[in-house]
Amino acid sequence: MDTVIIGIAGGTGSGKSTFTNRLREAFQDDVAVLYYDNYYRVQDNIPFEERKKVNYDHPDAFETELLLRQLEDLKEGRSIECPVYDFSRHNRSDRVVVVEPRKVILLEGILVLADERLRSLMDIKVYVEADADERILRRAIRDVKERGRDLEGVAEQYLTTVKPMHYLYVEPTRAMADIVINSGKNPVAFELVKNNIEKIIRGADHKK
């Protein structure tokens, strides 16, 4: 199967999910979506209070080897069992989601452009950026409403790991992107990426 892989990176709260979801809606059944956050490592042997202190914004926090294997499976036309991460427990859950092969794979996450092995599989690399104040506010709202966190814990995590890791690992990947956009809702950037995907798909169809 000729598969197009688009990496969508950017800092926490930058608008990556908004951009990803718009592409998912545009291409419907032609698209599979993988979230790098679901590939955080299993931490069954670490007590909950210790799991809360883990640096989740460092590349080593992810089981990238599993993601690479599953991307290759999808490219070869095989379905995968994608892990599901439980953010309230700071650990991978027992659930999996079956993802079927599709013409386009959207791979979203803060550090998807930081690993050279992942980058080498991508046809389009996108970096979404936003003002730092906007990003922390969006993250705080999300973590409290959707991930069962308290505001004090969100602030502590942001200051101790999220912010420093952003400047150390995330922001440098901006230079590795093919397209840098300033908002997940940017209509011009969206049409640009959408049109590129359509061209690649049409090219792949013509090869059949």
C-alpha positions as CSV (number, residue, x, y, z in Angstrom):
1,M,0.0,0.0,0.0
2,D,1.3,3.5,-0.9
3,T,0.9,5.3,2.4
4,V,1.3,9.0,3.0
5,I,2.5,9.8,6.6
6,I,2.1,13.4,7.9
7,G,3.8,14.4,11.1
8,I,2.1,17.1,13.1
9,A,4.3,18.5,15.9
10,G,4.4,21.6,18.1
11,G,4.4,22.6,21.7
12,T,1.7,21.6,24.2
13,G,-1.5,23.5,23.5
14,S,-0.3,24.9,20.2
15,G,-3.3,23.7,18.2
16,K,-1.9,20.3,16.9
17,S,-5.1,18.4,17.7
18,T,-7.3,21.1,16.0
19,F,-5.2,20.9,12.8
20,T,-5.2,17.1,12.9
21,N,-8.9,16.8,13.5
22,R,-9.6,19.2,10.5
23,L,-7.5,16.9,8.3
24,R,-9.3,13.8,9.6
25,E,-12.6,15.4,8.8
26,A,-11.5,16.4,5.3
27,F,-10.3,12.9,4.3
28,Q,-12.6,10.7,6.4
29,D,-12.0,7.0,5.6
30,D,-8.7,7.8,3.8
31,V,-7.1,8.8,7.1
32,A,-5.8,6.9,10.1
33,V,-4.7,9.0,13.1
34,L,-2.0,8.0,15.6
35,Y,-1.2,10.0,18.7
36,Y,2.3,9.8,20.1
37,D,0.9,10.3,23.6
38,N,-0.5,6.8,23.5
39,Y,3.0,5.4,23.2
40,Y,4.2,6.6,26.6
41,R,6.0,3.7,28.2
42,V,4.3,1.2,30.5
43,Q,5.0,2.1,34.1
44,D,3.4,-0.8,36.0
45,N,6.3,-1.1,38.4
46,I,6.4,2.5,39.4
47,P,4.2,3.8,42.3
48,F,1.6,6.4,41.3
49,E,3.2,9.2,43.2
50,E,6.5,8.5,41.4
51,R,4.7,8.3,38.0
52,K,3.4,11.8,38.6
53,K,7.0,13.1,38.7
54,V,8.2,11.4,35.5
55,N,9.4,13.8,32.7
56,Y,6.8,13.1,30.1
57,D,8.2,15.7,27.7
58,H,11.6,13.9,27.2
59,P,12.0,11.6,24.2
60,D,12.9,8.7,26.4
61,A,9.4,8.7,27.9
62,F,8.0,7.2,24.7
63,E,8.2,3.7,23.4
64,T,9.1,4.9,19.9
65,E,10.2,1.4,18.9
66,L,6.7,0.1,19.1
67,L,5.4,3.1,17.1
68,L,7.9,2.5,14.4
69,R,6.9,-1.2,14.1
70,Q,3.3,-0.3,14.0
71,L,3.8,2.4,11.3
72,E,5.7,-0.2,9.2
73,D,2.8,-2.6,9.7
74,L,0.3,0.0,8.5
75,K,2.5,0.8,5.5
76,E,2.5,-3.0,4.6
77,G,-1.3,-3.1,4.8
78,R,-1.6,-4.8,8.2
79,S,-3.9,-3.5,10.9
80,I,-2.4,-2.7,14.3
81,E,-3.5,-2.7,18.0
82,C,-2.7,0.8,19.1
83,P,-2.1,1.3,22.9
84,V,-4.3,3.6,24.8
85,Y,-2.8,5.8,27.5
86,D,-4.6,6.6,30.8
87,F,-3.6,10.1,31.7
88,S,-5.4,10.0,35.0
89,R,-3.2,7.1,36.1
90,H,0.0,8.2,34.4
91,N,0.2,4.8,32.8
92,R,-0.7,2.8,29.7
93,S,-4.2,1.2,30.1
94,D,-5.1,-2.3,29.3
95,R,-7.2,-1.2,26.3
96,V,-6.1,-1.1,22.7
97,V,-7.7,0.4,19.6
98,V,-7.5,-1.5,16.3
99,V,-6.3,0.9,13.5
100,E,-6.8,-0.2,9.9
101,P,-4.4,0.7,7.1
102,R,-5.3,3.9,5.3
103,K,-3.9,6.0,2.4
104,V,-2.9,8.7,4.9
105,I,-1.6,8.4,8.4
106,L,-1.6,11.5,10.6
107,L,1.0,11.2,13.4
108,E,0.5,13.9,16.0
109,G,2.6,14.7,19.1
110,I,4.9,17.2,20.6
111,L,8.0,15.2,19.7
112,V,7.1,13.4,16.5
113,L,9.8,15.4,14.6
114,A,12.5,14.9,17.2
115,D,13.2,11.3,16.2
116,E,15.1,10.9,12.9
117,R,13.6,7.4,12.4
118,L,10.1,8.8,12.5
119,R,11.0,11.8,10.3
120,S,12.4,9.5,7.7
121,L,9.0,7.9,7.3
122,M,7.2,11.2,6.8
123,D,6.1,12.7,3.5
124,I,5.0,16.0,5.1
125,K,6.3,17.5,8.3
126,V,4.1,20.2,10.0
127,Y,5.0,22.3,13.0
128,V,2.2,24.2,14.7
129,E,3.3,27.1,16.9
130,A,1.4,29.5,19.3
131,D,2.2,32.1,21.9
132,A,3.6,30.5,25.1
133,D,0.9,32.1,27.3
134,E,-1.9,30.7,25.0
135,R,-0.3,27.3,25.1
136,I,-0.1,27.0,28.9
137,L,-3.7,28.3,29.3
138,R,-5.0,25.7,26.8
139,R,-3.0,22.9,28.5
140,A,-4.2,23.9,32.0
141,I,-7.9,23.8,30.8
142,R,-7.4,20.5,29.0
143,D,-5.6,18.8,31.9
144,V,-8.1,19.8,34.5
145,K,-11.2,19.1,32.4
146,E,-10.1,16.0,30.5
147,R,-7.3,14.4,32.4
148,G,-8.3,14.7,36.0
149,R,-5.5,17.0,37.1
150,D,-5.6,19.8,39.6
151,L,-4.4,23.3,38.7
152,E,-1.5,23.3,41.1
153,G,-0.1,20.0,39.7
154,V,-0.5,21.3,36.1
155,A,1.5,24.4,37.1
156,E,4.2,22.4,38.8
157,Q,4.6,20.1,35.9
158,Y,4.7,22.9,33.4
159,L,7.5,24.8,35.2
160,T,9.6,21.7,36.1
161,T,9.5,19.7,32.8
162,V,7.1,21.0,30.1
163,K,8.6,24.4,29.7
164,P,12.3,23.5,29.8
165,M,11.8,20.4,27.6
166,H,9.9,22.6,25.1
167,Y,12.9,24.8,24.5
168,L,15.3,21.8,24.6
169,Y,13.6,19.3,22.5
170,V,10.3,20.6,20.9
171,E,11.1,24.0,19.6
172,P,14.3,22.9,17.8
173,T,12.2,20.6,15.6
174,R,10.5,23.7,14.1
175,A,13.6,23.9,11.8
176,M,12.9,20.3,10.6
177,A,9.4,21.0,9.4
178,D,8.3,21.5,5.8
179,I,5.5,23.8,6.9
180,V,5.3,26.0,10.0
181,I,1.9,27.4,10.8
182,N,0.9,29.9,13.5
183,S,-2.5,28.3,14.4
184,G,-4.3,25.1,14.1
185,K,-7.1,27.1,12.5
186,N,-5.0,28.8,9.9
187,P,-7.1,28.4,6.7
188,V,-4.3,29.1,4.2
189,A,-2.0,26.5,5.9
190,F,-4.8,24.0,6.1
191,E,-5.6,24.3,2.4
192,L,-1.9,24.0,1.5
193,V,-1.4,20.8,3.5
194,K,-4.8,19.4,2.3
195,N,-3.9,20.1,-1.4
196,N,-0.5,18.4,-1.0
197,I,-2.1,15.3,0.5
198,E,-4.6,15.2,-2.3
199,K,-1.8,15.4,-4.9
200,I,0.1,12.6,-3.2
201,I,-3.0,10.4,-3.0
202,R,-3.8,11.0,-6.7
203,G,-0.2,10.1,-7.6
204,A,-0.4,6.9,-5.6
205,D,-3.7,6.0,-7.3
206,H,-2.2,6.5,-10.7
207,K,0.6,4.1,-9.9
208,K,-1.8,1.3,-9.3
